[in-house]
Amino acid sequence: MNNLKLNKGTIAIGLILLVVAAFVLPGLLGSDDDNNDDNDDILAQERDLGGVDLGDPVTAIDIDQDGCPIGQTSVFSPGDSVYVIAPGSDVEAGASVFVRLYHEGDPVEDAPEITANQEYNNTCINFVFEPSDSGVVLESGSYEAEFIVNGNSAESVQFEVE
């Protein structure tokens, strides 16, 4: 007959190995989970956005009375004002937000930081980059506008100036 002896210690070790395998192997091997919302929530927590849930940012030629985009576009002329908007955003009171503008990968301007004086739900957070009175305009090229929330990098949107 077989000389395999099972005692309480052998069974306990086997159970521990099964439990460890059940929890560790899926993380090591990856997952086929297509639920990106869970991943987005984890990334937002890692970036410490402090209760701010930004909508997908867009650029536009103007905003309406609620600060939401009018004439959404990703191509501008050098003398245009560029509105950077995160529609459908939720913001907790006390959160601070600003947008940093990059030209060809180099930071060129920060919009003034705003701090929420109350909780806002489903709101449009908007900033504008406009030509200066001294005639300074946006140079031609590729731009990125990055939202900075509570000091942490958040969502961004790209656009071109022709």
N, C-alpha and C positions, 0 to 999 in steps of 0.2 A: 504494500500500500504506500501511499504518499506520506513523507515525513514532515509535511507542512503543519506547524503548530500555530494556532491563533490564540493569542492571549489578549487581555484588556489593553495592554500597551501597544501591541501591533494594530489593533482595531482603532485605537485613538489616533495613532500616527496616520493611518489611512484616511480617517475622517478629516483630520486637519489638512492633509494634502488635497483632498477633494474640495474643501471650502476655499483654500488659498487659490487653487486652480480656477474655481468658479469666479472669483473676484479679480484676480490678477491677469489671467490670460486674455480676457476680452480687451482690456486696456492696452496690453502689449501688442496684440494682433490687429487692433483697430476695430472699427465697427461699421456696419453698413447702414447705420441710422441716418436717414435723410432729414431729420428734424433739425434744421439749421437754427431755428429759434432758440433752442436750448444753448447752442454754441454761442449765439449772439448775446444771450443773457450772461453767460459766463465771461465773455470778453468784456462786456460793459462793467461787470463787477470788478474785473481785474484792473480796468482803467479808472475805477473809482469815479464814476460820473455822478455820484451823489444824488441819485433819484431822478436824474435827467434822462429822458428817453427821446432822442432826436429823431425826427422824421428824416426821410431820405432827402439830402440837400439838392437844391436846384439853383440855377442862375436865371435871371430874368432882366428885362429892360425897365421894369417898373414894378410897383406894388400897389395893391388896393388899400382901402381904408382900414382893413384888418391886418395889413402888413403881409398879405399873401401874394404870390407871384402873378404878374400880368405880363404876357409876352415872354413866356419861358423860352430860353434859347441857350446855346452854348458857344455862339460865335458873336463877337462884338467888334466894333470899330474903335480906333484909338481914343476918340473923344467921347465915347459912350460912358454913362454911369453903369456900373455892374452891381446888381442886387444879388446877394447871396442869401438864400432863404432855406430854412428847415421847416417845411410845413408839417402839420400834424404832430407837433412836439408836446411833450409833457414835462413840466419843470417844477421842482419843489422850491418853496420859498427859501431864499438865501443862496441859491445856486448862482454861480457866475459863469458867463459865456462871452467869448469873443471869437473873431475869425482872423486867422493869419493868412495873408496872401503870399503865394510863392510865384515867381516868374522863372521859368526854365529851371526849377528846383531850388532857387535861391530865395530866402525870405525877403520881401520888399516892404511890407506894411502890415501893421496890426490895426484892426478896427477897434474903436473904444470898447472896453469891457462893460457889460451890463450885468446887474445883479437883480434877480427876481425879488420883488417886494412882497409877493404872495405866491400861492400855488397857481400854476397855469396848466390847463388841460386842452389838448387838441388846438394848440396855438401855432402861429407862424412866427418863428424867430428870424429876424432879418437884419442884415448889415448892408451898407452900401460903400462901394469904392468908386469915387467920382473924380473927374478932372479937377485940378486945383485952380484957384483964381489966378495963379501965376502962370497958367498955361501948361502945367505938367500933365501929361496924359499917359495912359497905359501904353507901353511899348508893344509892338507886334510880338507874337509868340504864344507859347503854351503857359497856362496858369493853373494853379491849384489853390482852392480856398478851403482851409482846414478849420473846422470848429474846434475850439479849445474849451473844455468844460471843467470847471473847478481845477484848472491848471493841467488837465490831462488831454492828450490828443483824442479826438473823437472822429466823427464822420468828415468826409471831404468831398468836393466836387471839382471837376476839371472843366476848363473852358479855354477858348482861343480868342486872341485879338489879332485881327487881320490888318 
